[in-house]
Amino acid sequence: MQPLTAADPQNRSADILAQNIEQLKALFPEAVVADYTQVT
């Protein structure tokens, strides 16, 4: 058995926030603004 280290992919949690943002972009592409300076 080998000890786990911080670099092991098994130790990383899923990036839920990034996944949710990608799903929102797919559902509502017009609602997502890449640059906040474009918001009026």
C-alpha positions as CSV (number, residue, x, y, z in Angstrom):
1,M,0.0,0.0,0.0
2,Q,1.3,3.5,-0.9
3,P,0.5,6.6,1.2
4,L,-1.6,9.3,-0.4
5,T,-0.1,12.7,-1.1
6,A,-1.6,16.1,-1.9
7,A,-0.6,15.6,-5.5
8,D,-2.7,12.4,-6.0
9,P,-5.8,12.9,-8.1
10,Q,-7.8,10.7,-5.7
11,N,-7.4,13.3,-3.0
12,R,-8.9,16.1,-5.0
13,S,-12.6,17.0,-4.5
14,A,-14.7,17.8,-7.5
15,D,-14.8,21.5,-8.4
16,I,-18.6,21.8,-8.0
17,L,-18.7,25.5,-8.4
18,A,-16.9,25.4,-11.8
19,Q,-19.3,22.5,-12.9
20,N,-22.3,24.6,-11.9
21,I,-21.1,27.6,-13.8
22,E,-20.5,25.6,-16.9
23,Q,-24.0,24.2,-16.7
24,L,-25.5,27.7,-16.2
25,K,-23.5,28.9,-19.2
26,A,-25.0,26.1,-21.3
27,L,-28.5,26.8,-20.1
28,F,-28.4,30.6,-20.2
29,P,-25.5,31.7,-22.4
30,E,-26.9,35.3,-22.6
31,A,-26.9,35.7,-18.8
32,V,-23.2,35.0,-18.4
33,V,-20.8,37.9,-18.9
34,A,-17.1,37.1,-19.1
35,D,-16.0,40.7,-18.2
36,Y,-17.9,42.5,-15.4
37,T,-17.1,45.8,-17.0
38,Q,-19.5,45.0,-19.8
39,V,-22.4,45.1,-17.4
40,T,-24.5,48.3,-17.6
